[in-house]
């Protein structure tokens, strides 16, 4: 990602790939409709309006009722497929619980080995990313189906990593869950996306994606 980039971030999960495809699909439809409307407006500006047969044309009225319905179906069906796929959990290998606090995150691994860590924002050093560096990174294996569980101990938070296509609210007294599969190794960053108090801007998220065997060694 660069500051001058106007497009979506590169996708590193199947969910984000589908969201990018859906964005391109929807934008192509919107662009086509915009061009069509501009052509029609241009023809209306230069039309003398002397054709009396155009005062009533049932076929045109029928088609401009049917076509918007077809366009809405072309947008709604892919959108619903993505929504269902984001909520579907298919045999998760690992479960990771993320708890939101004012103003830091804590992570809990409790499948086979119990491991807990707290993630606070670090003071910026020379080569660090501003407002994004943490002292303890959340670690997860790539090419592995992961179940993310979210909750909060105080107020509303939102766990968000844009390039992975995941954004889930952490609600006190309630558990939300989402599926996650990372396609490549690397470090992925995000921030709390729900205004949660004075230090809302200082709740970064840093996820390190590593090989499964290294993850097993780390957690054990």
LINQUI-V428794 format. One record per residue. N is the residue number from 1. RES is the residue in three letters. PSI is psi in whole degrees, -180 to 180 (999 if undefined). Layout:
# LINQUI-V428794
n: {N,N}
res: {RES,RES}
psi: {PSI,PSI}
This chain:
# LINQUI-V428794
n: {1,2,3,4,5,6,7,8,9,10,11,12,13,14,15,16,17,18,19,20,21,22,23,24,25,26,27,28,29,30,31,32,33,34,35,36,37,38,39,40,41,42,43,44,45,46,47,48,49,50,51,52,53,54,55,56,57,58,59,60,61,62,63,64,65,66,67,68,69,70,71,72,73,74,75,76,77,78,79,80,81,82,83,84,85,86,87,88,89,90,91,92,93,94,95,96,97,98,99,100,101,102,103,104,105,106,107,108,109,110,111,112,113,114,115,116,117,118,119,120,121,122,123,124,125,126,127,128,129,130,131,132,133,134,135,136,137,138,139,140,141,142,143,144,145,146,147,148,149,150,151,152,153,154,155,156,157,158,159,160,161,162,163,164,165,166,167,168,169,170,171,172,173,174,175,176,177,178,179,180,181,182,183,184,185,186,187,188,189,190,191,192,193,194,195,196,197,198,199,200,201,202,203,204,205,206,207,208,209,210,211,212,213,214,215,216,217,218,219,220}
res: {UNK,UNK,UNK,UNK,UNK,UNK,UNK,UNK,UNK,UNK,UNK,UNK,UNK,UNK,UNK,UNK,UNK,UNK,UNK,UNK,UNK,UNK,UNK,UNK,UNK,UNK,UNK,UNK,UNK,UNK,UNK,UNK,UNK,UNK,UNK,UNK,UNK,UNK,UNK,UNK,UNK,UNK,UNK,UNK,UNK,UNK,UNK,UNK,UNK,UNK,UNK,UNK,UNK,UNK,UNK,UNK,UNK,UNK,UNK,UNK,UNK,UNK,UNK,UNK,UNK,UNK,UNK,UNK,UNK,UNK,UNK,UNK,UNK,UNK,UNK,UNK,UNK,UNK,UNK,UNK,UNK,UNK,UNK,UNK,UNK,UNK,UNK,UNK,UNK,UNK,UNK,UNK,UNK,UNK,UNK,UNK,UNK,UNK,UNK,UNK,UNK,UNK,UNK,UNK,UNK,UNK,UNK,UNK,UNK,UNK,UNK,UNK,UNK,UNK,UNK,UNK,UNK,UNK,UNK,UNK,UNK,UNK,UNK,UNK,UNK,UNK,UNK,UNK,UNK,UNK,UNK,UNK,UNK,UNK,UNK,UNK,UNK,UNK,UNK,UNK,UNK,UNK,UNK,UNK,UNK,UNK,UNK,UNK,UNK,UNK,UNK,UNK,UNK,UNK,UNK,UNK,UNK,UNK,UNK,UNK,UNK,UNK,UNK,UNK,UNK,UNK,UNK,UNK,UNK,UNK,UNK,UNK,UNK,UNK,UNK,UNK,UNK,UNK,UNK,UNK,UNK,UNK,UNK,UNK,UNK,UNK,UNK,UNK,UNK,UNK,UNK,UNK,UNK,UNK,UNK,UNK,UNK,UNK,UNK,UNK,UNK,UNK,UNK,UNK,UNK,UNK,UNK,UNK,UNK,UNK,UNK,UNK,UNK,UNK,UNK,UNK,UNK,UNK,UNK,UNK}
psi: {140,158,-30,5,130,-7,178,155,158,139,132,18,154,-35,-46,-35,-45,-37,-38,-43,-42,-39,-47,-41,-46,-41,-34,-38,-45,-41,-42,-43,-41,-44,-43,-44,-40,-41,-42,-41,-40,-40,-34,-35,-34,4,136,-13,49,3,106,-22,-17,-1,-30,117,97,-31,-43,-44,-35,-46,-36,1,-38,-43,-45,-33,-43,-42,-42,-38,-39,-27,-39,-39,-49,-34,-44,-37,-42,-41,-43,-40,-32,-30,-13,133,115,99,66,138,-35,143,130,126,127,122,130,136,164,105,81,171,148,147,142,123,118,25,-63,-41,132,119,131,145,153,140,108,153,140,155,142,130,-169,-50,16,158,133,130,16,-13,140,161,-34,111,143,131,141,146,147,162,36,135,123,138,119,130,132,138,178,152,-8,-73,-179,133,173,117,114,129,105,-44,-12,-3,34,133,114,135,140,109,130,134,7,147,123,153,156,154,152,131,120,135,-22,156,153,-174,126,138,150,-173,164,130,22,126,115,15,-165,-45,34,-35,-6,41,66,160,128,118,128,122,124,174,154,-41,-36,-35,-40,-43,-41,-42,-22,999}
